Amino acid sequence: MDACRDRRMSMLLCASSALTLGVILYLAFRPWTFEAAGWIGLHERPGWLLDGLKAPNWIRFNLPDALWLYAFLVALTAFWVDSSGRLVPAGQPWIVGAAILALGHELGQAVGVTNGTFDFADIAAYMLGILAAFLTWKRQTEKEQ
């Protein structure tokens, strides 16, 4: 049972690290116009976030999306694996559904059903996030075999 707990903790550490990095990249490189900043009382960029940082567009716009989806999928997987590392059948629709929802949201932007700007690079970033989450799960299950 300790191996199962260790696997889960390792996967949750991967997820929380990716989530944290995604948030830092988003806050550091995006224009300070997102609505959520106002919700939490940050109407201007905090001084510790250097204003005017430059980075390639894929780091500014696509990498945070990939990291957030990766984090969510790995966290879901951590909760839906059994002691042998296999996905519990009841968890599979949740994990697959989350990936489909992310891709569907981006495709919905293309046809104007959801808010935002459609970008093929976001689709690629989501696919990389999905692949990375799958490889993380496979690596964690292979550690014990």
C-alpha angles and dihedrals in degrees: 000000000000090000090056092050091046091050091051093047091049092050092047090050089053090048096048092046092052092046092050093048091048092052092047092050091047094050095042101046109026125087110266093244103099116127097229091068089066092048091062096039099257101131093162134030112276114247093243089064102077109231118228098026111166126218136151114278093248089060093044099045113013108032095061089054091051092047094049094049091045090051093049094047094046091048091050091048091050089060096042102052124098126223091277092054096253120134112255108240092235090058098051096080090051093052096042090042092054091053092047091047092054092049091043092053090055092046088048088059089057092059097035097250095118131036120260141056119294115233128176087211088063089055089051091046091051091049090052090048090051092048092047091050091050091049091048090053091046092049092050092050093046093053091074098044 
